[in-house]
Amino acid sequence: MRRLSGKAMAAILLPLLTGACATAGPDVANPLAGFSTVSQRTAGVTGKRAVWAQSSDEARALAGQVQALVRNKTVGPDTAVQVALLNNKGLQAAYADIGLAAADVWQETMLVNPRVSVGMTGIGGITQTVEAAVVSNILALATRERRVAIADARFRQAQLRAAEETLRLAADTRRAWIEAAAAWERVAYLNQAQAAADAASELAKKLGETGAFTKTGQAREHVFYAELAGQTAEARMEARTAKERLTRLMGLWGADLDYQVPNALPALPKRPAAKRAIEAEALRNRVDLDIARLDLEALALSYGLTEATRMVTDLELLTGIEVEREEEEDGAKETSLAGNLEVEFVIPIFDSGKARMRKAELAYMRSANVLAESAINIRSEARSAYDAYRSSWDIARHYRNNVVPLRTTIEEESVLTYSGMITNTFELLADTRAKISSIMLSLDAKRRFWLADVDLGAAIHGGGEGASPDDGGTEMAAAEGGGGH
């Protein structure tokens, strides 16, 4: 039997060897591929670190860090954000999309596996023929570089989407902390007002027993106390609900629920942050705008791939050998060897690829218009967010510096005139109610300012509803200590 020549062996093994040589680079093969982009993009905005747990041991280590931060502690906004970034399971699930996109890039760097076929004819007869063939997809090899570039663009998109989700969670957590602290601040003030109303109600009851106070006056004092009790109970319920939402965002349960939030929001900053070029800053930093740019880039690459495969959608090269053994009349055996080479492709008789080209063009134009619209909307959102931030600061300062001091002065004067029998009970109660209402409006104005502060970060950095800016970090850090619920 004749041995196969070197050229014949190469014809069979070359496609196999070239397919085996394609391996993924170290970046996409790394389980943490692309996560450094997420951590770097978000750390500068949130001031906190994000971690992608890859094993049960890492998850247990993170759980220990979370326990040290929250168990039997009063949690401030910065701590709440850090706990959420370490412990929120939904965020960990979102990070898996980075790994999936990295695996797609890895897959595209590999050549399509060749198909090997071996056949034999004439078994038991005079002539025996053995055929071996290796089929390689030439079109896949020709478009490999472009397909890898498309997958890489999608990979970078996945990184930015993970960063966007991280920023969204950080902003939502900070908002939830603001709502919880503001709710407990309302409860704290209503408790003080209720204590004063309780004392007044008890005094009215004793004066009524001596005949020095009318039944109408007593009823007014009693109903005022009763209404405050109802408002306090409602505020306490809202505070518990707000804290529970914060708990969900931080991913806490079991023994970790034993934490508190402060009884008050931080004071207003001395002056609001100045943002003279808010539109340009937003266009530079918005994550969702970068995602839209990458989408346009990926579609442009896809458009080129569609054009490259417009006429020929499947092109295969078949290489192989045919070994034929024939037995002669005298018993001698003769072996012959022949090489095979076939090219298989689709003839574009009916489908010329024009429809696919049209779809690619429309998809690209749609993505381009979406990107342009996003840029316009981001400019508007940035202007609106800063206007709300600046106006909220002015309104909160107005209540703090003007309305509440005037209501306090009116109530104090009413108490003096009431003691001198100049003001009646109804006028005193009206002034007290007005003061309580003004203080509640002042507390709500302060709450809306801090929420606007978070929304301003959203307009600048993106992340869905936005991420926490650095401007309020120093002021809000003061709330890390103190009592709470």
Summary of the structure (lengths in Angstrom):
residues: 485
radius of gyration: 36.8
end to end distance: 90.3
largest distance: 144.7
contacts: 1560
relative contact order: 0.14
helix: 68%
strand: 10%
